[in-house]
Amino acid sequence: MATTASSTTADPSPTAARAPSAPAGRRGAEASKAAIIRAARHLLARHAHGDITLKAVAERAGVSPPLILKYFGNKDALFSHVMSFEEDADAVFDAPVAELGAHMVRHLLTSQAERGADPIVRIVFAPLHGEQGDILRANFRTQVAQRLGERLQGPDAGLRAELAVGMLLGLGVMYGIARGACLRAAEIDEITERYAPSVQAFLTPG
């Protein structure tokens, strides 16, 4: 027993040592950046791009305008990041194709219900944003619809991908924007069970 105690209390080897946690300053910076992006997305879904000020973003995020400039440089750089769908698509499409319909539906609903996040539905606000809306549309086509189509097998993969994404957007609008009472009262698992097979039919036809 003494030998065992001695071995367990010995100094750990470098490979056994626990990795140090991220410095507090870095964690704070990451949290601030995330808050800024959430605030910018929230405002972008409700106001024209030209009407949104860095001050409004900062107030919603709980930071100072100079901090936004420090992290992103300027308003255009911030909204260039906000208008990208790449990180959202990583999460929305993070499942094998055979299970992707259910994953897409569940992820969208869970993001909206539990975190107030809006993974891809902000594309519906593109008409508000003039030239910036064109950027939003182009990013959505390449980073979401085209990316999904490249994963699908069989004929008309691009068309099927756009139809599947269209179904997902319709659900997101009804749940998160129109806030359908019956839909929001239902359990996410129940909605997924009812809705996902229709989405999956475009992903794996037949």
Wavefront OBJ file of the C-alpha trace (Angstrom):
o trace
v 0.000 0.000 0.000
v 2.860 2.380 0.819
v 4.452 1.715 -2.538
v 1.186 2.463 -4.309
v 0.713 5.734 -2.438
v 4.251 6.785 -3.255
v 3.789 6.148 -6.964
v 0.538 8.052 -7.151
v 1.905 11.100 -5.389
v 5.101 11.295 -7.429
v 5.571 14.234 -9.783
v 3.692 13.492 -13.011
v 5.618 13.154 -16.246
v 5.264 15.956 -18.808
v 3.021 13.789 -20.926
v 0.758 12.970 -18.000
v 0.425 16.527 -16.748
v -2.868 18.269 -17.376
v -2.869 20.872 -20.101
v -3.119 24.377 -18.670
v -6.445 26.126 -19.100
v -6.712 29.155 -21.338
v -5.595 32.386 -19.647
v -8.404 34.433 -18.154
v -7.666 37.287 -20.548
v -8.048 35.027 -23.559
v -11.306 33.576 -22.235
v -12.595 37.100 -21.672
v -11.641 38.149 -25.195
v -13.369 35.119 -26.719
v -16.516 35.778 -24.690
v -16.525 39.426 -25.760
v -16.085 38.532 -29.427
v -18.922 36.013 -29.213
v -21.180 38.611 -27.566
v -20.372 41.140 -30.281
v -21.166 38.665 -33.049
v -24.451 37.664 -31.378
v -25.420 41.315 -31.024
v -24.580 42.086 -34.643
v -26.597 39.097 -35.844
v -29.554 40.139 -33.723
v -29.524 43.651 -35.143
v -28.915 42.449 -38.701
v -32.079 40.371 -38.481
v -34.142 43.419 -37.514
v -32.606 46.461 -39.180
v -31.082 47.439 -42.491
v -27.311 47.145 -42.523
v -26.902 50.858 -43.162
v -28.953 51.741 -40.080
v -26.885 49.661 -37.662
v -24.191 51.538 -35.756
v -21.236 50.178 -33.853
v -22.653 51.955 -30.817
v -25.867 49.918 -31.088
v -23.882 46.695 -31.442
v -21.720 47.628 -28.469
v -24.693 48.481 -26.264
v -26.395 45.181 -27.018
v -23.185 43.217 -26.511
v -22.349 45.048 -23.265
v -18.969 46.258 -24.501
v -17.470 49.555 -25.622
v -17.325 50.598 -29.314
v -13.499 50.809 -29.163
v -13.405 47.135 -28.183
v -15.264 46.241 -31.387
v -12.689 48.199 -33.375
v -9.901 46.388 -31.524
v -11.264 42.945 -32.362
v -12.703 43.511 -35.836
v -11.170 46.704 -37.193
v -14.315 48.384 -38.510
v -18.019 47.860 -39.118
v -17.558 46.283 -42.554
v -15.095 43.740 -41.179
v -17.474 42.855 -38.357
v -20.420 42.350 -40.666
v -18.311 40.452 -43.152
v -17.804 37.923 -40.358
v -21.472 38.016 -39.361
v -22.576 37.425 -42.955
v -20.534 34.250 -43.230
v -22.383 30.948 -42.764
v -19.303 28.731 -42.583
v -19.276 28.098 -38.825
v -23.042 27.594 -38.766
v -22.857 25.153 -41.662
v -20.166 23.166 -39.836
v -22.652 22.530 -37.031
v -25.798 22.142 -39.163
v -24.164 19.514 -41.395
v -22.253 17.663 -38.670
v -23.760 14.219 -39.248
v -23.576 11.389 -41.799
v -25.838 11.963 -44.796
v -28.051 9.036 -43.769
v -28.850 10.828 -40.485
v -28.529 14.397 -41.662
v -32.215 15.276 -41.985
v -32.906 14.622 -38.324
v -29.700 16.338 -37.256
v -30.444 19.481 -39.282
v -33.967 19.790 -37.907
v -32.989 19.130 -34.310
v -29.998 21.463 -34.429
v -32.030 24.334 -35.868
v -34.815 24.005 -33.315
v -32.496 23.475 -30.360
v -30.402 26.494 -31.305
v -33.487 28.694 -31.431
v -35.272 27.258 -28.397
v -32.361 26.975 -25.993
v -29.824 29.570 -27.109
v -31.814 32.077 -29.137
v -29.345 31.409 -31.946
v -30.288 31.633 -35.587
v -27.971 29.273 -37.498
v -29.040 30.003 -41.094
v -32.481 31.652 -41.006
v -30.999 35.165 -41.188
v -30.817 34.716 -44.972
v -34.519 35.625 -45.070
v -33.579 39.192 -44.109
v -31.272 39.682 -47.108
v -33.727 42.052 -48.859
v -33.256 44.516 -45.999
v -29.579 45.017 -46.660
v -29.077 46.283 -50.207
v -25.621 45.441 -51.530
v -24.795 43.714 -48.243
v -27.797 41.497 -48.866
v -26.182 40.363 -52.108
v -23.153 39.276 -50.090
v -25.431 37.429 -47.670
v -27.136 35.600 -50.554
v -23.867 34.682 -52.247
v -22.416 33.343 -49.001
v -25.548 31.342 -48.330
v -25.547 29.766 -51.788
v -21.915 28.679 -51.608
v -21.482 27.967 -47.900
v -24.819 26.262 -47.258
v -26.729 25.057 -50.322
v -23.766 24.280 -52.557
v -21.808 22.719 -49.723
v -24.700 20.404 -48.945
v -25.142 19.498 -52.603
v -21.495 18.435 -52.817
v -22.121 15.843 -50.105
v -25.098 14.216 -51.810
v -25.014 11.229 -54.133
v -27.260 10.596 -57.129
v -28.896 12.799 -59.744
v -29.907 16.443 -59.261
v -27.852 16.764 -56.086
v -27.827 20.559 -56.246
v -31.580 20.811 -56.669
v -32.225 18.321 -53.890
v -29.884 20.210 -51.571
v -31.703 23.487 -52.211
v -35.069 21.835 -51.608
v -33.838 20.333 -48.326
v -32.432 23.675 -47.180
v -35.682 25.365 -48.225
v -37.638 23.010 -45.998
v -35.291 23.760 -43.111
v -35.671 27.500 -43.623
v -39.452 27.211 -43.694
v -39.403 25.417 -40.372
v -37.013 27.985 -38.925
v -39.207 30.886 -40.027
v -42.348 29.303 -38.599
v -40.635 28.429 -35.311
v -38.329 31.367 -34.724
v -39.921 34.293 -36.580
v -43.652 33.608 -36.924
v -43.437 31.742 -33.590
v -46.256 29.346 -34.364
v -48.014 28.524 -31.109
v -48.608 24.828 -31.796
v -45.122 24.345 -33.162
v -43.470 25.970 -30.166
v -45.650 24.017 -27.753
v -44.521 20.713 -29.258
v -41.411 18.851 -28.094
v -38.383 19.152 -30.354
v -38.161 15.362 -30.602
v -41.769 15.206 -31.792
v -41.213 17.889 -34.431
v -38.042 16.149 -35.575
v -39.825 12.799 -35.854
v -42.573 14.342 -37.985
v -40.506 16.728 -40.118
v -37.091 15.138 -40.618
v -38.228 12.299 -42.937
v -39.418 14.861 -45.493
v -36.057 16.629 -45.366
v -34.200 13.321 -45.535
v -36.157 12.291 -48.637
v -34.279 14.962 -50.601
v -30.919 13.944 -49.158
v -31.225 10.197 -49.806
v -34.004 9.731 -52.379
v -35.412 6.250 -52.751
l 1 2 3 4 5 6 7 8 9 10 11 12 13 14 15 16 17 18 19 20 21 22 23 24 25 26 27 28 29 30 31 32 33 34 35 36 37 38 39 40 41 42 43 44 45 46 47 48 49 50 51 52 53 54 55 56 57 58 59 60 61 62 63 64 65 66 67 68 69 70 71 72 73 74 75 76 77 78 79 80 81 82 83 84 85 86 87 88 89 90 91 92 93 94 95 96 97 98 99 100 101 102 103 104 105 106 107 108 109 110 111 112 113 114 115 116 117 118 119 120 121 122 123 124 125 126 127 128 129 130 131 132 133 134 135 136 137 138 139 140 141 142 143 144 145 146 147 148 149 150 151 152 153 154 155 156 157 158 159 160 161 162 163 164 165 166 167 168 169 170 171 172 173 174 175 176 177 178 179 180 181 182 183 184 185 186 187 188 189 190 191 192 193 194 195 196 197 198 199 200 201 202 203 204 205 206
